[in-house]
């Protein structure tokens, strides 16, 4: 009986934490990045080495905007792709980092292509944007940026972020607008939403990298994206579009390892539950065999089949409850280890309740077969089996 309780306790400890991890992965896979994902497509374009450029980045973007169905286009990258992450400082000496921020950098119209929502201040306008290749790197120049509300609250708890100056590795930046959300990654941490957006005016340069489009009709995004890739190739044959993605495909790619790990953890949970159920059922069958005389005597004294059935169910419930109580302690200790080792969040109490209910139900189902066999033993046969 003690071994069974320990088995249930171990299952309880592992089950609670695994359910928390799996459910957390599922929740993260549905967290919004803050952009209009259903309308955004990405063309990853690189230049052929040794091939002279036949166009400009400005011309490439213009070609993308002329594709039927495209409402906006820009050079740059979306969330869940390759987004730079740099420290941010509040003082020009840059001695003490305040936070790590995701820097979304791209051509004019980047924010509109992503579908960003400015909730305070104003959006970036062309007349205030620096020109690529002519950027002023002096200490006095202030690059206009948009920052997320989460980053603004982190840097300026007083709520007055507009017009304030920040410092990254080598530039001074000035906050002109606040965004509601823009996540560079989705890990579950608060700093996923610490992001800034900078735009620049492109001219005669020819750059490879990410080109984004925004489609007017999300249902036609895949077709529009393919047409945009063909238009970009035509505008500058020196560029090779090796990959195109919708944001849905980028999200699927980003979470593919988490979801695969989640499926493996679900398999582990099922194995644990099956092993526990077999242990409960096997021990109950052993008890039925050992108590045939006792069962017969109770039946002879007037106990009904229902009384025998309820007896084994109640006994099983008490054993499982003891294992659940011990397992809750084990689960808490295991969660502390995971918090320290893997930065897992604190295990909420309702996950322990879910695990307890699952084990109670499992225990009752596992004991049901042996209990029904015990209840079906006739009194005469039971008394003569001693």
C-alpha positions as a Markdown table, in Angstrom:
| # | Residue | x | y | z |
|---|---|---|---|---|
| 1 | Unk | 0.0 | 0.0 | 0.0 |
| 2 | Unk | 2.8 | 2.4 | 0.8 |
| 3 | Unk | 4.5 | 1.7 | -2.5 |
| 4 | Unk | 1.2 | 2.4 | -4.3 |
| 5 | Unk | 0.9 | 5.7 | -2.5 |
| 6 | Unk | 4.5 | 6.7 | -3.4 |
| 7 | Unk | 3.7 | 5.7 | -7.1 |
| 8 | Unk | 0.7 | 8.0 | -7.0 |
| 9 | Unk | 2.7 | 10.8 | -5.4 |
| 10 | Unk | 5.4 | 10.6 | -8.0 |
| 11 | Unk | 2.7 | 10.6 | -10.8 |
| 12 | Unk | 1.0 | 13.6 | -9.1 |
| 13 | Unk | 4.3 | 15.5 | -8.9 |
| 14 | Unk | 5.3 | 14.9 | -12.5 |
| 15 | Unk | 1.8 | 15.2 | -13.9 |
| 16 | Unk | 1.1 | 18.6 | -12.4 |
| 17 | Unk | 4.4 | 20.1 | -13.7 |
| 18 | Unk | 4.1 | 18.5 | -17.1 |
| 19 | Unk | 0.5 | 19.7 | -17.6 |
| 20 | Unk | 1.7 | 23.2 | -16.7 |
| 21 | Unk | 4.6 | 23.1 | -19.2 |
| 22 | Unk | 2.4 | 21.7 | -22.0 |
| 23 | Unk | -0.4 | 24.1 | -21.4 |
| 24 | Unk | 2.1 | 27.0 | -21.2 |
| 25 | Unk | 3.5 | 26.0 | -24.6 |
| 26 | Unk | 0.0 | 25.9 | -26.1 |
| 27 | Unk | -0.8 | 29.3 | -24.7 |
| 28 | Unk | 2.4 | 30.8 | -26.0 |
| 29 | Unk | 1.8 | 29.5 | -29.4 |
| 30 | Unk | -1.4 | 31.6 | -29.6 |
| 31 | Unk | 0.0 | 34.8 | -28.1 |
| 32 | Unk | -0.2 | 37.8 | -30.5 |
| 33 | Unk | 3.0 | 39.4 | -31.7 |
| 34 | Unk | 1.2 | 42.7 | -32.0 |
| 35 | Unk | 1.3 | 42.8 | -35.8 |
| 36 | Unk | -1.5 | 42.0 | -38.4 |
| 37 | Unk | -0.2 | 38.5 | -39.0 |
| 38 | Unk | -3.0 | 37.3 | -41.3 |
| 39 | Unk | -2.0 | 40.0 | -43.9 |
| 40 | Unk | 1.8 | 39.9 | -43.7 |
| 41 | Unk | 4.2 | 38.0 | -46.0 |
| 42 | Unk | 8.0 | 37.9 | -46.0 |
| 43 | Unk | 10.4 | 37.5 | -48.9 |
| 44 | Unk | 13.9 | 36.5 | -47.9 |
| 45 | Unk | 16.0 | 37.8 | -50.7 |
| 46 | Unk | 19.8 | 37.6 | -51.2 |
| 47 | Unk | 22.1 | 39.0 | -53.9 |
| 48 | Unk | 24.0 | 36.7 | -56.2 |
| 49 | Unk | 27.7 | 36.9 | -55.3 |
| 50 | Unk | 29.5 | 38.6 | -58.2 |
| 51 | Unk | 26.4 | 39.6 | -60.0 |
| 52 | Unk | 26.1 | 43.4 | -60.5 |
| 53 | Unk | 23.0 | 45.0 | -59.1 |
| 54 | Unk | 20.5 | 46.2 | -61.7 |
| 55 | Unk | 18.2 | 48.0 | -59.3 |
| 56 | Unk | 17.9 | 49.7 | -56.0 |
| 57 | Unk | 16.2 | 48.9 | -52.8 |
| 58 | Unk | 13.8 | 51.8 | -53.3 |
| 59 | Unk | 13.0 | 50.4 | -56.7 |
| 60 | Unk | 12.4 | 46.9 | -55.2 |
| 61 | Unk | 10.0 | 48.3 | -52.7 |
| 62 | Unk | 8.2 | 50.3 | -55.4 |
| 63 | Unk | 7.8 | 47.1 | -57.5 |
| 64 | Unk | 6.3 | 45.3 | -54.5 |
| 65 | Unk | 3.8 | 48.1 | -53.9 |
| 66 | Unk | 2.7 | 47.9 | -57.5 |
| 67 | Unk | 1.7 | 44.2 | -57.2 |
| 68 | Unk | -2.1 | 43.9 | -57.2 |
| 69 | Unk | -3.4 | 43.2 | -53.7 |
| 70 | Unk | -0.4 | 44.7 | -51.9 |
| 71 | Unk | -1.3 | 47.7 | -49.8 |
| 72 | Unk | 2.1 | 48.3 | -48.1 |
| 73 | Unk | 5.6 | 47.1 | -48.6 |
| 74 | Unk | 8.9 | 47.7 | -46.7 |
| 75 | Unk | 12.4 | 46.4 | -46.3 |
| 76 | Unk | 12.9 | 44.8 | -42.9 |
| 77 | Unk | 11.9 | 41.8 | -40.8 |
| 78 | Unk | 8.8 | 40.8 | -38.9 |
| 79 | Unk | 8.5 | 39.2 | -35.4 |
| 80 | Unk | 9.6 | 35.6 | -35.0 |
| 81 | Unk | 12.2 | 36.0 | -37.6 |
| 82 | Unk | 15.7 | 37.6 | -37.2 |
| 83 | Unk | 15.2 | 40.5 | -34.9 |
| 84 | Unk | 18.2 | 42.2 | -33.3 |
| 85 | Unk | 18.3 | 42.5 | -29.5 |
| 86 | Unk | 20.3 | 45.2 | -27.9 |
| 87 | Unk | 20.7 | 46.8 | -24.5 |
| 88 | Unk | 19.0 | 50.1 | -23.8 |
| 89 | Unk | 20.4 | 52.8 | -21.5 |
| 90 | Unk | 18.9 | 55.9 | -19.9 |
| 91 | Unk | 22.1 | 57.8 | -19.6 |
| 92 | Unk | 24.6 | 58.7 | -22.4 |
| 93 | Unk | 27.5 | 57.2 | -20.5 |
| 94 | Unk | 25.9 | 53.8 | -21.2 |
| 95 | Unk | 27.3 | 52.4 | -17.9 |
| 96 | Unk | 24.2 | 50.6 | -16.7 |
| 97 | Unk | 21.9 | 48.6 | -18.9 |
| 98 | Unk | 18.2 | 49.0 | -18.0 |
| 99 | Unk | 16.7 | 46.4 | -20.3 |
| 100 | Unk | 17.2 | 44.3 | -23.4 |
| 101 | Unk | 15.0 | 45.5 | -26.3 |
| 102 | Unk | 14.1 | 44.1 | -29.7 |
| 103 | Unk | 15.1 | 46.5 | -32.5 |
| 104 | Unk | 12.8 | 46.5 | -35.6 |
| 105 | Unk | 14.7 | 48.4 | -38.2 |
| 106 | Unk | 13.5 | 48.9 | -41.8 |
| 107 | Unk | 12.6 | 51.3 | -44.5 |
| 108 | Unk | 9.9 | 53.9 | -44.5 |
| 109 | Unk | 6.4 | 52.4 | -44.1 |
| 110 | Unk | 7.7 | 49.5 | -41.9 |
| 111 | Unk | 5.2 | 50.2 | -39.1 |
| 112 | Unk | 2.3 | 50.4 | -41.5 |
| 113 | Unk | 3.3 | 47.2 | -43.3 |
| 114 | Unk | 3.3 | 45.4 | -39.9 |
| 115 | Unk | 0.0 | 47.0 | -39.0 |
| 116 | Unk | 1.3 | 48.5 | -35.7 |
| 117 | Unk | -1.1 | 50.5 | -33.5 |
| 118 | Unk | 0.2 | 53.8 | -32.1 |
| 119 | Unk | -1.7 | 54.5 | -28.9 |
| 120 | Unk | 0.1 | 57.6 | -27.8 |
| 121 | Unk | 2.1 | 60.2 | -29.6 |
| 122 | Unk | 2.4 | 60.0 | -33.3 |
| 123 | Unk | 3.6 | 57.6 | -36.0 |
| 124 | Unk | 6.9 | 58.0 | -37.8 |
| 125 | Unk | 6.7 | 60.4 | -40.7 |
| 126 | Unk | 9.0 | 60.7 | -43.7 |
| 127 | Unk | 10.1 | 64.2 | -43.0 |
| 128 | Unk | 11.7 | 63.2 | -39.7 |
| 129 | Unk | 13.4 | 59.9 | -40.9 |
| 130 | Unk | 17.1 | 59.7 | -41.5 |
| 131 | Unk | 18.3 | 58.9 | -45.0 |
| 132 | Unk | 20.2 | 55.6 | -45.3 |
| 133 | Unk | 23.8 | 56.3 | -46.2 |
| 134 | Unk | 23.6 | 59.9 | -44.9 |
| 135 | Unk | 22.8 | 59.1 | -41.3 |
| 136 | Unk | 24.2 | 61.6 | -38.8 |
| 137 | Unk | 26.2 | 59.5 | -36.2 |
| 138 | Unk | 27.1 | 62.6 | -34.1 |
| 139 | Unk | 26.2 | 62.6 | -30.5 |
| 140 | Unk | 23.7 | 65.4 | -31.0 |
| 141 | Unk | 21.5 | 63.6 | -33.6 |
| 142 | Unk | 18.4 | 62.0 | -32.2 |
| 143 | Unk | 16.8 | 59.1 | -34.1 |
| 144 | Unk | 12.9 | 59.1 | -33.8 |
| 145 | Unk | 11.5 | 55.8 | -32.6 |
| 146 | Unk | 8.4 | 54.1 | -31.5 |
| 147 | Unk | 8.5 | 52.0 | -28.4 |
| 148 | Unk | 6.0 | 49.5 | -26.9 |
| 149 | Unk | 4.0 | 50.4 | -23.8 |
| 150 | Unk | 5.7 | 47.5 | -21.9 |
| 151 | Unk | 9.1 | 49.0 | -22.6 |
| 152 | Unk | 7.9 | 52.5 | -21.8 |
| 153 | Unk | 6.5 | 51.4 | -18.4 |
| 154 | Unk | 9.8 | 49.6 | -17.7 |
| 155 | Unk | 12.0 | 52.6 | -18.5 |
| 156 | Unk | 9.6 | 55.3 | -17.2 |
| 157 | Unk | 7.3 | 54.1 | -14.4 |
| 158 | Unk | 6.1 | 57.7 | -14.1 |
| 159 | Unk | 4.2 | 57.3 | -17.4 |
| 160 | Unk | 6.0 | 60.1 | -19.3 |
| 161 | Unk | 8.0 | 58.5 | -22.1 |
| 162 | Unk | 7.1 | 60.7 | -25.0 |
| 163 | Unk | 10.0 | 63.0 | -26.0 |
| 164 | Unk | 12.4 | 61.3 | -23.7 |
| 165 | Unk | 15.9 | 60.2 | -24.8 |
| 166 | Unk | 17.2 | 56.6 | -24.8 |
| 167 | Unk | 20.6 | 55.2 | -25.8 |
| 168 | Unk | 21.5 | 52.0 | -27.5 |
| 169 | Unk | 25.0 | 50.8 | -28.4 |
| 170 | Unk | 26.0 | 53.8 | -30.4 |
| 171 | Unk | 23.0 | 56.1 | -31.1 |
| 172 | Unk | 20.7 | 58.5 | -29.3 |
| 173 | Unk | 17.0 | 57.8 | -29.8 |
| 174 | Unk | 14.0 | 60.0 | -29.1 |
| 175 | Unk | 10.6 | 58.5 | -28.3 |
| 176 | Unk | 7.9 | 60.0 | -30.5 |
| 177 | Unk | 5.2 | 57.3 | -30.2 |
| 178 | Unk | 4.0 | 54.5 | -28.0 |
| 179 | Unk | 2.8 | 51.1 | -29.4 |
| 180 | Unk | 0.3 | 48.8 | -27.7 |
| 181 | Unk | 2.3 | 45.6 | -28.4 |
| 182 | Unk | 5.2 | 44.4 | -30.5 |
| 183 | Unk | 6.9 | 41.1 | -29.5 |
| 184 | Unk | 10.2 | 40.1 | -31.1 |
| 185 | Unk | 9.8 | 36.6 | -29.7 |
| 186 | Unk | 7.2 | 34.7 | -27.7 |
| 187 | Unk | 8.9 | 33.0 | -24.8 |
| 188 | Unk | 6.4 | 33.9 | -22.0 |
| 189 | Unk | 8.7 | 36.5 | -20.5 |
| 190 | Unk | 7.7 | 40.2 | -20.0 |
| 191 | Unk | 10.6 | 41.4 | -22.0 |
| 192 | Unk | 9.3 | 39.8 | -25.2 |
| 193 | Unk | 7.3 | 43.0 | -25.5 |
| 194 | Unk | 10.3 | 45.3 | -25.0 |
| 195 | Unk | 10.6 | 46.6 | -28.6 |
| 196 | Unk | 11.4 | 49.7 | -30.6 |
| 197 | Unk | 10.8 | 50.6 | -34.2 |
| 198 | Unk | 13.1 | 52.7 | -36.3 |
| 199 | Unk | 12.7 | 53.6 | -40.0 |
| 200 | Unk | 15.0 | 55.1 | -42.6 |
| 201 | Unk | 14.6 | 56.4 | -46.1 |
| 202 | Unk | 16.3 | 54.2 | -48.7 |
| 203 | Unk | 17.9 | 55.7 | -51.8 |
| 204 | Unk | 20.3 | 54.3 | -54.4 |
| 205 | Unk | 21.4 | 51.3 | -52.2 |
| 206 | Unk | 20.8 | 47.8 | -53.2 |
| 207 | Unk | 20.3 | 45.5 | -50.2 |
| 208 | Unk | 19.4 | 41.9 | -49.6 |
| 209 | Unk | 17.5 | 40.6 | -46.7 |
| 210 | Unk | 13.9 | 40.7 | -45.8 |
| 211 | Unk | 11.2 | 42.4 | -47.9 |
| 212 | Unk | 7.7 | 42.4 | -46.4 |
| 213 | Unk | 4.3 | 43.0 | -47.9 |
| 214 | Unk | 0.9 | 43.6 | -46.5 |
| 215 | Unk | -2.0 | 42.2 | -48.4 |
| 216 | Unk | -5.4 | 43.8 | -48.6 |
| 217 | Unk | -7.2 | 40.4 | -48.6 |
| 218 | Unk | -5.8 | 37.9 | -46.0 |
| 219 | Unk | -7.4 | 35.0 | -47.8 |
| 220 | Unk | -5.3 | 35.8 | -50.9 |
| 221 | Unk | -2.0 | 36.3 | -49.1 |
| 222 | Unk | -0.2 | 33.2 | -50.4 |
| 223 | Unk | -1.1 | 34.1 | -54.1 |
| 224 | Unk | -0.2 | 37.8 | -53.6 |
| 225 | Unk | 3.1 | 36.8 | -51.9 |
| 226 | Unk | 4.1 | 34.6 | -54.8 |
| 227 | Unk | 3.3 | 37.4 | -57.2 |
| 228 | Unk | 5.3 | 39.8 | -55.1 |
| 229 | Unk | 8.3 | 37.5 | -55.1 |
| 230 | Unk | 8.1 | 37.3 | -58.9 |
| 231 | Unk | 7.9 | 41.1 | -59.2 |
| 232 | Unk | 10.9 | 41.5 | -56.9 |
| 233 | Unk | 12.9 | 39.0 | -59.1 |
| 234 | Unk | 11.9 | 40.9 | -62.2 |
| 235 | Unk | 12.8 | 44.3 | -60.7 |
| 236 | Unk | 16.3 | 43.1 | -59.9 |
| 237 | Unk | 17.5 | 39.7 | -61.3 |
| 238 | Unk | 20.6 | 39.9 | -59.2 |
| 239 | Unk | 18.4 | 39.1 | -56.2 |
| 240 | Unk | 17.4 | 35.5 | -55.6 |
| 241 | Unk | 14.3 | 34.8 | -53.5 |
| 242 | Unk | 15.3 | 31.6 | -51.8 |
| 243 | Unk | 12.3 | 31.5 | -49.4 |
| 244 | Unk | 8.9 | 33.1 | -48.9 |
| 245 | Unk | 6.9 | 32.9 | -45.7 |
| 246 | Unk | 3.5 | 34.0 | -44.4 |
| 247 | Unk | 3.4 | 35.0 | -40.8 |
| 248 | Unk | 1.4 | 31.8 | -40.1 |
| 249 | Unk | 4.3 | 29.8 | -41.5 |
| 250 | Unk | 6.9 | 31.7 | -39.5 |
| 251 | Unk | 4.8 | 31.1 | -36.3 |
| 252 | Unk | 4.6 | 27.4 | -37.1 |
| 253 | Unk | 8.3 | 27.2 | -37.7 |
| 254 | Unk | 9.1 | 29.2 | -34.5 |
| 255 | Unk | 7.0 | 26.8 | -32.3 |
| 256 | Unk | 7.7 | 23.5 | -34.1 |
| 257 | Unk | 10.3 | 22.4 | -31.5 |
| 258 | Unk | 8.0 | 23.4 | -28.6 |
| 259 | Unk | 5.1 | 21.6 | -30.0 |
| 260 | Unk | 7.2 | 18.5 | -30.7 |
| 261 | Unk | 8.4 | 18.6 | -27.1 |
| 262 | Unk | 4.8 | 19.0 | -26.0 |
| 263 | Unk | 3.7 | 15.9 | -27.8 |
| 264 | Unk | 6.5 | 14.0 | -26.2 |
| 265 | Unk | 5.5 | 15.2 | -22.8 |
| 266 | Unk | 1.9 | 14.2 | -23.4 |
| 267 | Unk | 3.1 | 10.7 | -24.3 |
| 268 | Unk | 5.1 | 10.6 | -21.0 |
| 269 | Unk | 2.0 | 11.7 | -19.1 |
| 270 | Unk | -0.1 | 9.0 | -20.7 |
| 271 | Unk | 2.5 | 6.4 | -19.9 |
| 272 | Unk | 2.6 | 7.5 | -16.3 |
| 273 | Unk | -1.2 | 7.4 | -16.0 |
| 274 | Unk | -1.3 | 3.9 | -17.6 |
| 275 | Unk | 1.4 | 2.6 | -15.2 |
| 276 | Unk | -0.4 | 4.1 | -12.2 |
| 277 | Unk | -3.7 | 2.6 | -13.4 |
| 278 | Unk | -2.2 | -0.8 | -13.8 |
| 279 | Unk | -0.6 | -0.5 | -10.3 |
| 280 | Unk | -4.0 | 0.4 | -8.7 |
| 281 | Unk | -5.9 | -2.3 | -10.6 |
| 282 | Unk | -3.3 | -5.0 | -9.9 |
| 283 | Unk | -3.2 | -4.2 | -6.1 |
| 284 | Unk | -7.0 | -4.1 | -6.0 |
| 285 | Unk | -7.2 | -7.5 | -7.7 |
| 286 | Unk | -4.7 | -8.9 | -5.2 |
| 287 | Unk | -6.8 | -7.5 | -2.3 |
| 288 | Unk | -10.0 | -9.1 | -3.7 |
| 289 | Unk | -8.3 | -12.5 | -4.0 |
| 290 | Unk | -6.9 | -12.2 | -0.4 |
| 291 | Unk | -10.3 | -11.1 | 1.1 |
| 292 | Unk | -12.7 | -13.6 | -0.5 |
| 293 | Unk | -13.5 | -15.0 | 2.9 |
| 294 | Unk | -14.1 | -11.5 | 4.4 |
| 295 | Unk | -16.3 | -10.6 | 1.4 |
| 296 | Unk | -18.3 | -13.8 | 1.8 |
| 297 | Unk | -18.9 | -13.2 | 5.5 |
| 298 | Unk | -20.1 | -9.6 | 4.8 |
| 299 | Unk | -22.4 | -10.9 | 2.0 |
| 300 | Unk | -23.8 | -13.6 | 4.4 |
| 301 | Unk | -24.4 | -10.9 | 7.0 |
| 302 | Unk | -26.5 | -8.9 | 4.6 |
| 303 | Unk | -24.1 | -6.7 | 2.7 |
| 304 | Unk | -25.3 | -6.0 | -0.9 |
| 305 | Unk | -23.2 | -6.0 | -4.0 |
| 306 | Unk | -23.3 | -2.2 | -3.9 |
| 307 | Unk | -21.9 | -2.2 | -0.4 |
| 308 | Unk | -18.9 | -4.3 | -1.5 |
| 309 | Unk | -18.4 | -2.1 | -4.5 |
| 310 | Unk | -18.5 | 1.1 | -2.5 |
| 311 | Unk | -16.1 | -0.4 | 0.1 |
| 312 | Unk | -13.3 | -1.0 | -2.4 |
| 313 | Unk | -14.0 | 2.4 | -4.1 |
| 314 | Unk | -13.8 | 4.2 | -0.7 |
| 315 | Unk | -10.6 | 2.4 | 0.3 |
| 316 | Unk | -9.1 | 3.3 | -3.1 |
| 317 | Unk | -10.1 | 6.9 | -2.7 |
| 318 | Unk | -8.4 | 7.1 | 0.7 |
| 319 | Unk | -5.2 | 5.6 | -0.7 |
| 320 | Unk | -5.2 | 7.9 | -3.7 |
| 321 | Unk | -5.9 | 10.9 | -1.5 |
| 322 | Unk | -2.8 | 10.0 | 0.6 |
| 323 | Unk | -0.7 | 9.8 | -2.5 |
| 324 | Unk | -2.1 | 13.0 | -3.9 |
| 325 | Unk | -1.3 | 14.9 | -0.7 |
| 326 | Unk | 2.2 | 13.6 | -0.7 |
| 327 | Unk | 2.4 | 14.3 | -4.4 |
| 328 | Unk | 1.4 | 17.9 | -4.0 |
| 329 | Unk | 4.5 | 18.4 | -1.8 |
| 330 | Unk | 6.7 | 16.6 | -4.3 |
| 331 | Unk | 5.2 | 18.8 | -7.1 |
| 332 | Unk | 6.1 | 21.9 | -5.2 |
| 333 | Unk | 9.6 | 20.8 | -4.7 |
| 334 | Unk | 10.0 | 19.8 | -8.3 |
| 335 | Unk | 8.6 | 23.1 | -9.5 |
| 336 | Unk | 11.2 | 25.0 | -7.3 |
| 337 | Unk | 13.9 | 23.0 | -9.0 |
| 338 | Unk | 12.5 | 23.8 | -12.5 |
| 339 | Unk | 12.1 | 27.5 | -11.6 |
| 340 | Unk | 15.8 | 27.7 | -10.6 |
| 341 | Unk | 17.2 | 25.5 | -13.4 |
| 342 | Unk | 15.0 | 26.3 | -16.4 |
| 343 | Unk | 13.3 | 29.6 | -15.4 |
| 344 | Unk | 9.9 | 27.9 | -15.3 |
| 345 | Unk | 7.1 | 30.0 | -13.8 |
| 346 | Unk | 5.6 | 29.3 | -10.4 |
| 347 | Unk | 3.2 | 26.3 | -10.5 |
| 348 | Unk | -0.4 | 27.6 | -9.9 |
| 349 | Unk | -2.4 | 25.7 | -7.3 |
| 350 | Unk | -5.2 | 24.9 | -9.8 |
| 351 | Unk | -2.8 | 22.6 | -11.8 |
| 352 | Unk | -2.4 | 20.5 | -8.6 |
| 353 | Unk | -6.2 | 20.4 | -8.3 |
| 354 | Unk | -6.4 | 19.2 | -12.0 |
| 355 | Unk | -3.8 | 16.5 | -11.2 |
| 356 | Unk | -5.6 | 15.4 | -8.1 |
| 357 | Unk | -9.0 | 15.1 | -9.9 |
| 358 | Unk | -7.3 | 13.2 | -12.7 |
| 359 | Unk | -5.8 | 10.7 | -10.3 |
| 360 | Unk | -9.0 | 10.3 | -8.3 |
| 361 | Unk | -10.9 | 9.5 | -11.5 |
| 362 | Unk | -8.2 | 7.2 | -12.7 |
| 363 | Unk | -8.1 | 5.4 | -9.4 |
| 364 | Unk | -11.9 | 4.9 | -9.4 |
| 365 | Unk | -11.8 | 3.6 | -12.9 |
| 366 | Unk | -8.8 | 1.3 | -12.2 |
| 367 | Unk | -10.4 | -0.2 | -9.1 |
| 368 | Unk | -13.8 | -0.6 | -10.8 |
| 369 | Unk | -13.1 | -4.0 | -12.4 |
| 370 | Unk | -11.7 | -5.7 | -9.3 |
| 371 | Unk | -14.4 | -4.2 | -7.2 |
| 372 | Unk | -17.2 | -5.5 | -9.5 |
| 373 | Unk | -15.6 | -9.0 | -9.4 |
| 374 | Unk | -15.6 | -8.8 | -5.7 |
| 375 | Unk | -19.2 | -7.8 | -5.5 |
| 376 | Unk | -20.2 | -10.6 | -7.9 |
| 377 | Unk | -18.8 | -13.4 | -5.6 |
| 378 | Unk | -21.7 | -15.4 | -4.1 |
| 379 | Unk | -21.7 | -15.6 | -0.3 |
| 380 | Unk | -21.6 | -19.4 | -0.3 |
| 381 | Unk | -18.7 | -19.7 | -2.7 |
| 382 | Unk | -16.8 | -17.0 | -0.8 |
| 383 | Unk | -17.2 | -18.7 | 2.6 |
| 384 | Unk | -16.1 | -22.1 | 1.2 |
| 385 | Unk | -13.0 | -20.7 | -0.4 |
| 386 | Unk | -11.2 | -20.3 | 3.0 |
